[in-house]
Amino acid sequence: MADTRSKRILIVDDEPDVTELVSYHLRSKGFETETLNNPAQCIARIRTFQPDLIILDVMMPEISGLQLCRMLRADPKTKSIPVIFLTAKAEEADRVLGLEVGGDDYVCKPFSTKELTLRVQGLLRRSTSADGEEPKHLELGTIVLDSERHEVTIKGTPVDLTATEFRLLQLLMERKGRVQTREHLLLNVWNYETEIETRTVDTHIRRLREKLGDQADLIETLRGVGYRMIDPQAKAC
């Protein structure tokens, strides 16, 4: 589609065969790609290429994908760029760590290029969907979410959220009081229509709660079902 063709993807992996394969398939879908096999050059390349999404290998010499992701999330200019980890580290603890440092998705090697492409499209579709008919300004408790400025504040203090955390909070606030199943969140936040680990949702919810501080209890867990955002005024009644 027209908006997809203009999107830029930076692929960082120390294996040239991997970057060439991923780049080839993404270009065939109309994306503009750039590959990098030296992770030490990543930050400088991001400044010049200005990618809309980054695919990062985890295990690389000199600097790991996890370290690079932490650096991206610490910089106001890059903190909202979606990141997909592409790695041979397939253990659950590795996937959770990737999400905890700020990754938006985690794809294990060997991987399907079709699945990776779908995940890229889903992340980009989600990160650019805020200009639709969704409310621009949401308030709940002391949380204020401004989708137009992509900004969240609590008691007037800005809260740094990744693109995925922002979309997750926005969806919960828009549908306050209504239970959102993990499957529903995967479809509406991650745009996944297939069965993947619901641990992805749980990990992002935990990170989001940590960042919400004393407003964290507004996100209620319904065991075995999912989550919902509670109206503090209704809760007090």
TORPA-4810 file (N, C-alpha, C, O; in nm, 3 decimals):
<nodes>
NODE_1_0.081_-0.119_0.000_0.000_0.000_0.000_0.086_0.125_0.000_0.206_0.118_0.026_M
NODE_2_0.026_0.239_-0.028_0.102_0.363_-0.046_0.182_0.400_0.076_0.299_0.438_0.065_A
NODE_3_0.120_0.390_0.196_0.192_0.430_0.315_0.304_0.334_0.348_0.406_0.374_0.404_D
NODE_4_0.287_0.203_0.313_0.389_0.103_0.341_0.514_0.126_0.257_0.625_0.105_0.305_T
NODE_5_0.499_0.168_0.132_0.612_0.181_0.041_0.714_0.284_0.089_0.833_0.273_0.057_R
NODE_6_0.670_0.383_0.164_0.761_0.488_0.207_0.832_0.453_0.338_0.920_0.528_0.383_S
NODE_7_0.796_0.342_0.401_0.854_0.308_0.530_0.997_0.256_0.516_1.029_0.178_0.426_K
NODE_8_1.081_0.302_0.609_1.221_0.263_0.607_1.252_0.163_0.717_1.217_0.184_0.833_R
NODE_9_1.319_0.055_0.680_1.354_-0.050_0.775_1.506_-0.064_0.781_1.571_-0.083_0.678_I
NODE_10_1.563_-0.054_0.901_1.706_-0.078_0.920_1.723_-0.218_0.977_1.665_-0.252_1.080_L
NODE_11_1.805_-0.299_0.909_1.828_-0.438_0.950_1.971_-0.451_1.000_2.066_-0.429_0.925_I
NODE_12_1.987_-0.486_1.128_2.120_-0.493_1.189_2.148_-0.636_1.234_2.081_-0.688_1.324_V
NODE_13_2.246_-0.699_1.171_2.284_-0.837_1.204_2.426_-0.856_1.155_2.462_-0.809_1.046_D
NODE_14_2.510_-0.925_1.234_2.649_-0.941_1.193_2.665_-1.048_1.085_2.776_-1.069_1.035_D
NODE_15_2.557_-1.115_1.048_2.563_-1.214_0.940_2.506_-1.154_0.811_2.385_-1.131_0.803_E
NODE_16_2.591_-1.128_0.711_2.545_-1.068_0.584_2.435_-1.148_0.515_2.346_-1.091_0.453_P
NODE_17_2.441_-1.283_0.526_2.338_-1.366_0.463_2.199_-1.334_0.519_2.100_-1.333_0.445_D
NODE_18_2.193_-1.308_0.648_2.065_-1.278_0.713_2.013_-1.141_0.669_1.897_-1.128_0.631_V
NODE_19_2.099_-1.041_0.673_2.053_-0.907_0.636_2.011_-0.902_0.489_1.914_-0.834_0.454_T
NODE_20_2.084_-0.974_0.403_2.049_-0.975_0.260_1.914_-1.044_0.237_1.832_-0.997_0.158_E
NODE_21_1.891_-1.156_0.308_1.766_-1.229_0.294_1.647_-1.145_0.341_1.546_-1.133_0.270_L
NODE_22_1.660_-1.087_0.458_1.550_-1.005_0.513_1.525_-0.883_0.425_1.411_-0.848_0.397_V
NODE_23_1.633_-0.819_0.383_1.620_-0.700_0.299_1.550_-0.733_0.168_1.464_-0.657_0.123_S
NODE_24_1.586_-0.844_0.108_1.527_-0.885_-0.020_1.375_-0.900_-0.007_1.300_-0.850_-0.091_Y
NODE_25_1.331_-0.968_0.098_1.187_-0.993_0.114_1.111_-0.866_0.151_0.998_-0.847_0.107_H
NODE_26_1.171_-0.781_0.231_1.103_-0.657_0.267_1.094_-0.562_0.148_0.994_-0.494_0.129_L
NODE_27_1.200_-0.558_0.069_1.198_-0.473_-0.051_1.090_-0.522_-0.150_1.028_-0.442_-0.219_R
NODE_28_1.071_-0.653_-0.155_0.969_-0.708_-0.246_0.829_-0.664_-0.205_0.736_-0.669_-0.286_S
NODE_29_0.814_-0.622_-0.078_0.684_-0.573_-0.030_0.675_-0.421_-0.036_0.577_-0.362_0.009_K
NODE_30_0.777_-0.357_-0.093_0.771_-0.213_-0.113_0.840_-0.130_-0.007_0.835_-0.007_-0.013_G
NODE_31_0.906_-0.194_0.090_0.976_-0.118_0.193_1.111_-0.070_0.141_1.170_-0.130_0.050_F
NODE_32_1.158_0.038_0.198_1.294_0.084_0.173_1.380_0.030_0.286_1.350_0.052_0.403_E
NODE_33_1.486_-0.041_0.252_1.567_-0.104_0.356_1.713_-0.060_0.348_1.762_-0.016_0.244_T
NODE_34_1.778_-0.072_0.461_1.922_-0.052_0.469_1.976_-0.157_0.564_1.917_-0.183_0.668_E
NODE_35_2.088_-0.219_0.529_2.144_-0.325_0.611_2.275_-0.280_0.676_2.347_-0.194_0.624_T
NODE_36_2.304_-0.341_0.790_2.423_-0.306_0.865_2.476_-0.432_0.931_2.403_-0.499_1.004_L
NODE_37_2.604_-0.464_0.906_2.665_-0.583_0.966_2.761_-0.549_1.079_2.815_-0.638_1.145_N
NODE_38_2.783_-0.421_1.099_2.868_-0.376_1.209_2.782_-0.301_1.309_2.747_-0.185_1.285_N
NODE_39_2.746_-0.363_1.422_2.656_-0.300_1.517_2.710_-0.170_1.578_2.633_-0.085_1.624_P
NODE_40_2.842_-0.155_1.578_2.902_-0.034_1.635_2.863_0.091_1.555_2.870_0.203_1.606_A
NODE_41_2.822_0.071_1.430_2.783_0.184_1.345_2.633_0.213_1.350_2.584_0.302_1.281_Q
NODE_42_2.562_0.137_1.432_2.415_0.143_1.432_2.359_0.280_1.465_2.275_0.332_1.392_C
NODE_43_2.404_0.339_1.574_2.347_0.467_1.619_2.370_0.576_1.515_2.280_0.655_1.485_I
NODE_44_2.491_0.581_1.459_2.521_0.682_1.357_2.435_0.661_1.233_2.388_0.758_1.173_A
NODE_45_2.413_0.534_1.194_2.333_0.505_1.076_2.186_0.542_1.098_2.119_0.587_1.006_R
NODE_46_2.139_0.523_1.217_2.000_0.558_1.250_1.978_0.707_1.230_1.874_0.749_1.180_I
NODE_47_2.076_0.787_1.270_2.062_0.933_1.257_2.053_0.976_1.112_1.983_1.071_1.079_R
NODE_48_2.125_0.906_1.024_2.124_0.946_0.883_2.009_0.882_0.805_1.948_0.946_0.719_T
NODE_49_1.978_0.755_0.835_1.874_0.682_0.762_1.733_0.713_0.814_1.636_0.710_0.739_F
NODE_50_1.724_0.742_0.944_1.596_0.774_1.010_1.491_0.667_0.982_1.390_0.694_0.917_Q
NODE_51_1.515_0.545_1.030_1.423_0.434_1.003_1.290_0.446_1.077_1.281_0.509_1.183_P
NODE_52_1.187_0.385_1.019_1.056_0.378_1.084_1.047_0.255_1.172_0.960_0.246_1.259_D
NODE_53_1.137_0.159_1.150_1.141_0.036_1.230_1.281_-0.023_1.218_1.347_-0.009_1.115_L
NODE_54_1.325_-0.091_1.325_1.458_-0.151_1.328_1.447_-0.299_1.361_1.377_-0.338_1.455_I
NODE_55_1.516_-0.381_1.283_1.527_-0.524_1.312_1.667_-0.548_1.366_1.765_-0.520_1.298_I
NODE_56_1.676_-0.600_1.489_1.804_-0.613_1.558_1.835_-0.757_1.593_1.752_-0.827_1.651_L
NODE_57_1.954_-0.803_1.557_2.003_-0.930_1.609_2.042_-0.907_1.755_2.080_-0.796_1.792_D
NODE_58_2.032_-1.010_1.838_2.068_-0.996_1.979_2.216_-1.023_2.000_2.286_-0.943_2.063_V
NODE_59_2.265_-1.137_1.949_2.403_-1.177_1.974_2.494_-1.125_1.863_2.502_-1.183_1.754_M
NODE_60_2.563_-1.014_1.893_2.656_-0.954_1.797_2.784_-0.915_1.869_2.781_-0.886_1.989_M
NODE_61_2.898_-0.913_1.799_3.024_-0.873_1.862_3.025_-0.725_1.895_2.953_-0.645_1.835_P
NODE_62_3.107_-0.689_1.991_3.128_-0.551_2.035_3.010_-0.496_2.116_3.027_-0.451_2.229_E
NODE_63_2.891_-0.501_2.056_2.774_-0.450_2.126_2.653_-0.536_2.089_2.632_-0.567_1.971_I
NODE_64_2.575_-0.575_2.188_2.463_-0.664_2.162_2.338_-0.585_2.122_2.330_-0.464_2.142_S
NODE_65_2.242_-0.656_2.066_2.116_-0.592_2.030_2.043_-0.538_2.152_1.975_-0.436_2.144_G
NODE_66_2.057_-0.607_2.266_1.993_-0.561_2.389_2.051_-0.426_2.432_1.978_-0.336_2.472_L
NODE_67_2.184_-0.414_2.423_2.249_-0.287_2.459_2.206_-0.175_2.365_2.181_-0.063_2.408_Q
NODE_68_2.198_-0.207_2.237_2.156_-0.107_2.138_2.013_-0.062_2.166_1.982_0.057_2.155_L
NODE_69_1.926_-0.157_2.200_1.786_-0.123_2.228_1.776_-0.031_2.350_1.699_0.065_2.350_C
NODE_70_1.854_-0.061_2.453_1.855_0.026_2.571_1.897_0.168_2.534_1.839_0.266_2.583_R
NODE_71_1.997_0.180_2.448_2.044_0.311_2.404_1.936_0.384_2.325_1.918_0.505_2.341_M
NODE_72_1.864_0.310_2.240_1.757_0.372_2.162_1.646_0.423_2.253_1.595_0.533_2.232_L
NODE_73_1.610_0.345_2.352_1.501_0.383_2.442_1.540_0.499_2.534_1.453_0.569_2.587_R
NODE_74_1.670_0.519_2.554_1.716_0.628_2.640_1.726_0.761_2.566_1.741_0.865_2.629_A
NODE_75_1.718_0.758_2.433_1.730_0.879_2.352_1.591_0.926_2.308_1.520_0.851_2.240_D
NODE_76_1.551_1.048_2.345_1.418_1.099_2.308_1.390_1.094_2.157_1.275_1.082_2.115_P
NODE_77_1.496_1.103_2.075_1.477_1.104_1.931_1.450_0.966_1.873_1.396_0.954_1.763_K
NODE_78_1.487_0.861_1.946_1.472_0.725_1.893_1.386_0.635_1.983_1.362_0.520_1.948_T
NODE_79_1.340_0.685_2.094_1.272_0.599_2.191_1.142_0.538_2.139_1.098_0.435_2.189_K
NODE_80_1.080_0.602_2.038_0.951_0.552_1.988_0.964_0.465_1.863_0.863_0.418_1.810_S
NODE_81_1.086_0.444_1.814_1.104_0.360_1.694_1.078_0.214_1.731_1.144_0.162_1.821_I
NODE_82_0.985_0.147_1.664_0.960_0.006_1.694_1.083_-0.080_1.667_1.155_-0.059_1.569_P
NODE_83_1.107_-0.177_1.756_1.223_-0.266_1.743_1.176_-0.411_1.745_1.101_-0.452_1.834_V
NODE_84_1.220_-0.489_1.646_1.196_-0.633_1.643_1.330_-0.702_1.662_1.424_-0.680_1.585_I
NODE_85_1.340_-0.786_1.764_1.461_-0.866_1.783_1.452_-0.991_1.696_1.349_-1.057_1.691_F
NODE_86_1.561_-1.022_1.628_1.571_-1.140_1.543_1.691_-1.218_1.591_1.805_-1.175_1.571_L
NODE_87_1.670_-1.335_1.656_1.780_-1.400_1.725_1.763_-1.549_1.740_1.652_-1.602_1.733_T
NODE_88_1.876_-1.617_1.760_1.876_-1.761_1.783_1.848_-1.794_1.929_1.826_-1.911_1.963_A
NODE_89_1.848_-1.693_2.016_1.821_-1.716_2.159_1.670_-1.731_2.178_1.596_-1.633_2.184_K
NODE_90_1.627_-1.857_2.186_1.483_-1.885_2.182_1.420_-1.919_2.317_1.300_-1.945_2.324_A
NODE_91_1.498_-1.918_2.425_1.442_-1.951_2.555_1.344_-1.843_2.601_1.356_-1.726_2.563_E
NODE_92_1.247_-1.882_2.682_1.147_-1.787_2.730_1.211_-1.670_2.803_1.170_-1.555_2.786_E
NODE_93_1.312_-1.699_2.885_1.380_-1.593_2.961_1.444_-1.492_2.867_1.447_-1.373_2.897_A
NODE_94_1.496_-1.539_2.754_1.558_-1.449_2.656_1.453_-1.360_2.590_1.476_-1.241_2.570_D
NODE_95_1.338_-1.419_2.558_1.229_-1.341_2.495_1.177_-1.235_2.591_1.153_-1.121_2.553_R
NODE_96_1.160_-1.274_2.716_1.110_-1.179_2.816_1.210_-1.066_2.835_1.171_-0.949_2.845_V
NODE_97_1.340_-1.098_2.842_1.442_-0.995_2.858_1.440_-0.899_2.739_1.454_-0.778_2.757_L
NODE_98_1.422_-0.952_2.618_1.416_-0.867_2.500_1.300_-0.768_2.507_1.315_-0.652_2.468_G
NODE_99_1.187_-0.813_2.557_1.071_-0.725_2.572_1.093_-0.626_2.685_1.051_-0.510_2.676_L
NODE_100_1.158_-0.671_2.791_1.178_-0.583_2.907_1.272_-0.467_2.878_1.257_-0.360_2.936_E
NODE_101_1.370_-0.486_2.789_1.463_-0.377_2.759_1.403_-0.278_2.659_1.464_-0.176_2.626_V
NODE_102_1.281_-0.309_2.610_1.214_-0.214_2.521_1.183_-0.265_2.383_1.135_-0.188_2.299_G
NODE_103_1.209_-0.393_2.356_1.174_-0.449_2.226_1.023_-0.458_2.210_0.951_-0.480_2.308_G
NODE_104_0.975_-0.443_2.088_0.832_-0.452_2.062_0.791_-0.592_2.016_0.674_-0.628_2.026_D
NODE_105_0.887_-0.669_1.967_0.856_-0.804_1.921_0.985_-0.885_1.922_1.095_-0.829_1.931_D
NODE_106_0.971_-1.016_1.913_1.086_-1.106_1.926_1.064_-1.224_1.833_0.972_-1.303_1.853_Y
NODE_107_1.148_-1.238_1.731_1.135_-1.346_1.633_1.260_-1.434_1.642_1.372_-1.385_1.636_V
NODE_108_1.237_-1.565_1.658_1.350_-1.657_1.676_1.398_-1.717_1.544_1.319_-1.746_1.454_C
NODE_109_1.529_-1.735_1.535_1.591_-1.804_1.422_1.589_-1.955_1.448_1.604_-1.996_1.563_K
NODE_110_1.571_-2.038_1.346_1.539_-2.002_1.207_1.397_-1.944_1.199_1.308_-1.984_1.275_P
NODE_111_1.379_-1.851_1.108_1.253_-1.778_1.102_1.191_-1.786_0.963_1.258_-1.815_0.864_F
NODE_112_1.062_-1.760_0.959_0.990_-1.752_0.832_0.993_-1.607_0.785_0.952_-1.517_0.858_S
NODE_113_1.042_-1.584_0.664_1.046_-1.447_0.613_0.904_-1.390_0.597_0.883_-1.269_0.611_T
NODE_114_0.809_-1.478_0.569_0.670_-1.434_0.556_0.618_-1.385_0.690_0.554_-1.280_0.698_K
NODE_115_0.645_-1.463_0.796_0.599_-1.422_0.930_0.667_-1.292_0.973_0.602_-1.203_1.027_E
NODE_116_0.797_-1.281_0.948_0.869_-1.160_0.986_0.811_-1.039_0.914_0.793_-0.933_0.974_L
NODE_117_0.783_-1.054_0.785_0.724_-0.945_0.708_0.588_-0.904_0.764_0.558_-0.785_0.773_T
NODE_118_0.507_-1.002_0.802_0.376_-0.973_0.860_0.389_-0.899_0.992_0.310_-0.809_1.022_L
NODE_119_0.488_-0.935_1.070_0.510_-0.867_1.199_0.558_-0.724_1.179_0.519_-0.633_1.251_R
NODE_120_0.644_-0.705_1.079_0.689_-0.570_1.045_0.569_-0.485_1.003_0.553_-0.372_1.050_V
NODE_121_0.486_-0.538_0.915_0.368_-0.465_0.868_0.274_-0.434_0.983_0.218_-0.325_0.991_Q
NODE_122_0.255_-0.530_1.073_0.167_-0.510_1.187_0.216_-0.400_1.280_0.138_-0.316_1.323_G
NODE_123_0.345_-0.401_1.310_0.402_-0.298_1.398_0.390_-0.160_1.336_0.355_-0.063_1.404_L
NODE_124_0.420_-0.150_1.208_0.412_-0.020_1.140_0.268_0.028_1.129_0.240_0.147_1.142_L
NODE_125_0.177_-0.065_1.105_0.035_-0.029_1.096_-0.012_0.026_1.230_-0.086_0.124_1.236_R
NODE_126_0.031_-0.038_1.338_-0.008_0.007_1.472_0.052_0.143_1.506_-0.016_0.228_1.563_R
NODE_127_0.180_0.163_1.472_0.247_0.287_1.511_0.199_0.408_1.432_0.224_0.522_1.472_S
NODE_128_0.130_0.384_1.320_0.082_0.496_1.239_-0.070_0.509_1.241_-0.127_0.586_1.164_T
NODE_129_-0.137_0.433_1.330_-0.283_0.432_1.332_-0.344_0.538_1.422_-0.466_0.550_1.429_S
NODE_130_-0.262_0.615_1.490_-0.314_0.713_1.585_-0.385_0.830_1.519_-0.453_0.907_1.587_A
NODE_131_-0.372_0.844_1.387_-0.436_0.956_1.319_-0.576_0.924_1.269_-0.635_1.000_1.192_D
NODE_132_-0.630_0.808_1.312_-0.764_0.769_1.270_-0.871_0.843_1.349_-0.855_0.960_1.381_G
NODE_133_-0.980_0.772_1.380_-1.090_0.836_1.448_-1.085_0.813_1.598_-1.185_0.833_1.667_E
NODE_134_-0.969_0.772_1.650_-0.957_0.748_1.792_-0.955_0.881_1.867_-0.913_0.983_1.812_E
NODE_135_-1.000_0.881_1.994_-0.995_1.004_2.073_-0.852_1.056_2.083_-0.758_0.978_2.102_P
NODE_136_-0.836_1.186_2.072_-0.702_1.245_2.078_-0.654_1.264_2.221_-0.534_1.269_2.247_K
NODE_137_-0.751_1.274_2.314_-0.716_1.309_2.452_-0.795_1.218_2.546_-0.918_1.218_2.545_H
NODE_138_-0.724_1.141_2.628_-0.788_1.050_2.722_-0.738_1.078_2.863_-0.620_1.106_2.884_L
NODE_139_-0.828_1.071_2.961_-0.792_1.092_3.101_-0.854_0.983_3.187_-0.970_0.947_3.169_E
NODE_140_-0.774_0.932_3.280_-0.822_0.833_3.375_-0.737_0.843_3.500_-0.614_0.828_3.494_L
NODE_141_-0.802_0.868_3.613_-0.725_0.894_3.735_-0.638_1.016_3.713_-0.689_1.122_3.675_G
NODE_142_-0.509_1.003_3.735_-0.418_1.115_3.709_-0.340_1.093_3.579_-0.245_1.166_3.549_T
NODE_143_-0.381_0.992_3.501_-0.316_0.963_3.373_-0.381_1.045_3.263_-0.504_1.045_3.249_I
NODE_144_-0.300_1.114_3.185_-0.350_1.189_3.069_-0.274_1.139_2.947_-0.151_1.142_2.944_V
NODE_145_-0.347_1.093_2.846_-0.286_1.043_2.722_-0.329_1.130_2.605_-0.448_1.148_2.580_L
NODE_146_-0.231_1.185_2.536_-0.255_1.270_2.419_-0.201_1.197_2.297_-0.079_1.193_2.275_D
NODE_147_-0.291_1.138_2.216_-0.246_1.058_2.102_-0.189_1.144_1.990_-0.104_1.098_1.914_S
NODE_148_-0.234_1.268_1.980_-0.185_1.356_1.875_-0.038_1.390_1.897_0.041_1.395_1.803_E
NODE_149_-0.003_1.414_2.023_0.137_1.447_2.057_0.215_1.323_2.099_0.335_1.332_2.128_R
NODE_150_0.147_1.207_2.102_0.208_1.083_2.146_0.274_1.102_2.282_0.393_1.075_2.299_H
NODE_151_0.195_1.149_2.377_0.249_1.186_2.507_0.159_1.135_2.619_0.036_1.142_2.609_E
NODE_152_0.220_1.085_2.725_0.148_1.042_2.844_0.207_1.113_2.965_0.329_1.119_2.981_V
NODE_153_0.120_1.167_3.049_0.166_1.230_3.173_0.087_1.174_3.290_-0.028_1.132_3.275_T
NODE_154_0.150_1.172_3.407_0.084_1.136_3.532_0.109_1.249_3.630_0.223_1.279_3.666_I
NODE_155_0.001_1.312_3.673_0.009_1.430_3.760_0.097_1.537_3.696_0.170_1.609_3.764_K
NODE_156_0.090_1.546_3.564_0.165_1.648_3.489_0.307_1.610_3.455_0.374_1.684_3.384_G
NODE_157_0.354_1.496_3.504_0.491_1.453_3.477_0.494_1.356_3.359_0.423_1.256_3.361_T
NODE_158_0.575_1.384_3.256_0.582_1.295_3.139_0.627_1.154_3.175_0.713_1.136_3.261_P
NODE_159_0.568_1.055_3.110_0.605_0.915_3.129_0.657_0.862_2.995_0.588_0.871_2.894_V
NODE_160_0.778_0.806_2.995_0.837_0.754_2.872_0.784_0.614_2.843_0.810_0.521_2.919_D
NODE_161_0.710_0.600_2.734_0.658_0.471_2.693_0.708_0.437_2.553_0.727_0.525_2.470_L
NODE_162_0.728_0.309_2.529_0.760_0.265_2.393_0.632_0.275_2.310_0.524_0.297_2.364_T
NODE_163_0.647_0.259_2.179_0.530_0.266_2.090_0.426_0.161_2.127_0.306_0.188_2.124_A
NODE_164_0.473_0.042_2.163_0.380_-0.066_2.199_0.313_-0.037_2.332_0.192_-0.057_2.345_T
NODE_165_0.389_0.008_2.430_0.330_0.041_2.560_0.227_0.152_2.547_0.122_0.148_2.612_E
NODE_166_0.256_0.250_2.463_0.163_0.362_2.441_0.032_0.311_2.382_-0.076_0.346_2.429_F
NODE_167_0.042_0.227_2.279_-0.078_0.175_2.213_-0.157_0.085_2.308_-0.280_0.087_2.307_R
NODE_168_-0.088_0.007_2.390_-0.153_-0.081_2.486_-0.231_0.000_2.589_-0.347_-0.031_2.620_L
NODE_169_-0.168_0.104_2.643_-0.236_0.191_2.740_-0.354_0.262_2.675_-0.461_0.273_2.735_L
NODE_170_-0.335_0.309_2.553_-0.442_0.380_2.481_-0.564_0.290_2.463_-0.677_0.333_2.485_Q
NODE_171_-0.540_0.166_2.424_-0.651_0.073_2.402_-0.725_0.044_2.533_-0.848_0.041_2.535_L
NODE_172_-0.650_0.024_2.641_-0.713_-0.004_2.770_-0.793_0.116_2.820_-0.900_0.099_2.877_L
NODE_173_-0.739_0.237_2.798_-0.810_0.357_2.842_-0.935_0.382_2.759_-1.039_0.421_2.812_M
NODE_174_-0.926_0.358_2.628_-1.042_0.376_2.540_-1.155_0.282_2.579_-1.273_0.315_2.565_E
NODE_175_-1.117_0.163_2.627_-1.217_0.061_2.658_-1.225_0.035_2.808_-1.242_-0.079_2.851_R
NODE_176_-1.211_0.140_2.887_-1.212_0.125_3.033_-1.338_0.052_3.079_-1.448_0.073_3.028_K
NODE_177_-1.318_-0.033_3.178_-1.428_-0.109_3.234_-1.461_-0.236_3.159_-1.534_-0.322_3.210_G
NODE_178_-1.407_-0.249_3.037_-1.435_-0.368_2.956_-1.314_-0.461_2.957_-1.201_-0.417_2.940_R
NODE_179_-1.340_-0.589_2.976_-1.232_-0.686_2.979_-1.173_-0.705_2.839_-1.246_-0.723_2.742_V
NODE_180_-1.041_-0.700_2.832_-0.970_-0.723_2.706_-0.892_-0.853_2.720_-0.798_-0.861_2.799_Q
NODE_181_-0.930_-0.955_2.644_-0.858_-1.081_2.652_-0.719_-1.065_2.593_-0.693_-0.972_2.516_T
NODE_182_-0.630_-1.155_2.629_-0.494_-1.151_2.574_-0.498_-1.164_2.421_-0.423_-1.096_2.350_R
NODE_183_-0.587_-1.251_2.371_-0.598_-1.270_2.227_-0.647_-1.141_2.160_-0.601_-1.106_2.051_E
NODE_184_-0.740_-1.072_2.226_-0.792_-0.947_2.170_-0.681_-0.841_2.167_-0.670_-0.764_2.070_H
NODE_185_-0.600_-0.837_2.272_-0.491_-0.740_2.276_-0.385_-0.771_2.170_-0.331_-0.680_2.107_L
NODE_186_-0.356_-0.899_2.151_-0.259_-0.937_2.048_-0.307_-0.893_1.910_-0.227_-0.850_1.827_L
NODE_187_-0.437_-0.904_1.886_-0.492_-0.866_1.756_-0.494_-0.715_1.740_-0.460_-0.664_1.633_L
NODE_188_-0.535_-0.642_1.845_-0.556_-0.497_1.832_-0.432_-0.413_1.861_-0.422_-0.301_1.812_N
NODE_189_-0.339_-0.466_1.939_-0.216_-0.391_1.969_-0.102_-0.438_1.880_-0.026_-0.357_1.826_V
NODE_190_-0.090_-0.571_1.865_0.019_-0.626_1.785_-0.023_-0.662_1.643_0.061_-0.690_1.558_W
NODE_191_-0.154_-0.660_1.616_-0.208_-0.696_1.485_-0.176_-0.839_1.446_-0.153_-0.868_1.328_N
NODE_192_-0.175_-0.930_1.543_-0.150_-1.071_1.516_-0.282_-1.146_1.513_-0.363_-1.135_1.604_Y
NODE_193_-0.302_-1.222_1.408_-0.423_-1.302_1.397_-0.393_-1.449_1.420_-0.483_-1.533_1.415_E
NODE_194_-0.268_-1.482_1.446_-0.230_-1.620_1.469_-0.197_-1.642_1.616_-0.179_-1.547_1.691_T
NODE_195_-0.190_-1.767_1.655_-0.159_-1.802_1.793_-0.010_-1.778_1.820_0.075_-1.846_1.762_E
NODE_196_0.022_-1.686_1.905_0.160_-1.669_1.952_0.156_-1.663_2.103_0.048_-1.667_2.163_I
NODE_197_0.271_-1.652_2.166_0.274_-1.656_2.312_0.203_-1.537_2.373_0.235_-1.422_2.343_E
NODE_198_0.107_-1.566_2.461_0.039_-1.457_2.531_0.131_-1.396_2.636_0.098_-1.293_2.696_T
NODE_199_0.246_-1.458_2.659_0.344_-1.402_2.753_0.390_-1.264_2.705_0.430_-1.180_2.785_R
NODE_200_0.383_-1.243_2.573_0.416_-1.112_2.517_0.329_-1.004_2.581_0.379_-0.898_2.619_T
NODE_201_0.200_-1.031_2.592_0.107_-0.935_2.652_0.140_-0.916_2.799_0.149_-0.802_2.847_V
NODE_202_0.158_-1.025_2.872_0.184_-1.017_3.016_0.310_-0.936_3.046_0.313_-0.857_3.141_D
NODE_203_0.414_-0.956_2.966_0.540_-0.884_2.988_0.522_-0.734_2.966_0.573_-0.654_3.044_T
NODE_204_0.450_-0.696_2.861_0.428_-0.554_2.834_0.337_-0.491_2.940_0.356_-0.375_2.977_H
NODE_205_0.240_-0.565_2.989_0.153_-0.514_3.095_0.235_-0.488_3.220_0.217_-0.385_3.285_I
NODE_206_0.325_-0.579_3.254_0.409_-0.561_3.373_0.498_-0.437_3.358_0.510_-0.359_3.452_R
NODE_207_0.558_-0.420_3.242_0.642_-0.301_3.218_0.560_-0.174_3.225_0.604_-0.073_3.280_R
NODE_208_0.439_-0.180_3.169_0.352_-0.063_3.169_0.314_-0.026_3.312_0.315_0.092_3.348_L
NODE_209_0.279_-0.125_3.393_0.243_-0.099_3.532_0.358_-0.034_3.609_0.338_0.058_3.688_R
NODE_210_0.479_-0.082_3.583_0.596_-0.025_3.652_0.609_0.124_3.621_0.643_0.204_3.708_E
NODE_211_0.582_0.160_3.496_0.596_0.299_3.455_0.480_0.387_3.503_0.495_0.509_3.514_K
NODE_212_0.366_0.325_3.531_0.250_0.403_3.578_0.257_0.434_3.728_0.178_0.514_3.778_L
NODE_213_0.350_0.373_3.798_0.370_0.406_3.939_0.245_0.382_4.023_0.189_0.273_4.022_G
NODE_214_0.201_0.486_4.096_0.086_0.468_4.186_-0.047_0.456_4.111_-0.151_0.438_4.174_D
NODE_215_-0.044_0.467_3.978_-0.166_0.446_3.899_-0.171_0.305_3.840_-0.263_0.271_3.765_Q
NODE_216_-0.072_0.222_3.875_-0.062_0.088_3.818_-0.183_0.001_3.851_-0.221_-0.085_3.771_A
NODE_217_-0.244_0.023_3.969_-0.357_-0.062_4.007_-0.484_-0.032_3.928_-0.587_-0.097_3.949_D
NODE_218_-0.479_0.068_3.838_-0.594_0.093_3.751_-0.604_-0.015_3.643_-0.708_-0.031_3.580_L
NODE_219_-0.493_-0.089_3.622_-0.498_-0.203_3.530_-0.524_-0.328_3.613_-0.439_-0.370_3.691_I
NODE_220_-0.639_-0.386_3.595_-0.680_-0.502_3.672_-0.658_-0.629_3.592_-0.687_-0.635_3.473_E
NODE_221_-0.606_-0.732_3.660_-0.586_-0.863_3.597_-0.703_-0.954_3.627_-0.744_-0.967_3.742_T
NODE_222_-0.758_-1.016_3.524_-0.860_-1.118_3.542_-0.796_-1.252_3.505_-0.779_-1.282_3.387_L
NODE_223_-0.763_-1.329_3.604_-0.685_-1.451_3.584_-0.748_-1.543_3.480_-0.867_-1.573_3.484_R
NODE_224_-0.665_-1.586_3.388_-0.709_-1.677_3.284_-0.788_-1.612_3.173_-0.829_-1.678_3.078_G
NODE_225_-0.811_-1.480_3.185_-0.891_-1.410_3.084_-0.812_-1.298_3.017_-0.786_-1.304_2.897_V
NODE_226_-0.774_-1.197_3.095_-0.703_-1.084_3.036_-0.694_-0.967_3.133_-0.670_-0.986_3.252_G
NODE_227_-0.715_-0.846_3.081_-0.697_-0.725_3.161_-0.808_-0.624_3.132_-0.874_-0.629_3.028_Y
NODE_228_-0.826_-0.532_3.226_-0.916_-0.420_3.202_-0.869_-0.300_3.282_-0.805_-0.313_3.386_R
NODE_229_-0.902_-0.181_3.231_-0.869_-0.056_3.298_-0.990_-0.015_3.382_-1.103_-0.014_3.333_M
NODE_230_-0.964_0.016_3.507_-1.071_0.051_3.599_-1.083_0.201_3.612_-0.982_0.272_3.620_I
NODE_231_-1.205_0.250_3.614_-1.230_0.392_3.642_-1.219_0.410_3.792_-1.298_0.352_3.867_D
NODE_232_-1.122_0.491_3.840_-1.105_0.507_3.985_-1.228_0.562_4.055_-1.250_0.531_4.172_P
NODE_233_-1.309_0.643_3.987_-1.429_0.695_4.048_-1.533_0.586_4.068_-1.601_0.581_4.171_Q
NODE_234_-1.544_0.497_3.969_-1.637_0.386_3.980_-1.591_0.288_4.089_-1.671_0.229_4.160_A
NODE_235_-1.459_0.275_4.098_-1.400_0.185_4.198_-1.429_0.233_4.340_-1.448_0.154_4.432_K
NODE_236_-1.432_0.367_4.355_-1.450_0.424_4.487_-1.595_0.414_4.534_-1.622_0.421_4.654_A
NODE_237_-1.688_0.397_4.440_-1.831_0.393_4.475_-1.869_0.261_4.542_-1.985_0.241_4.578_C
</nodes>
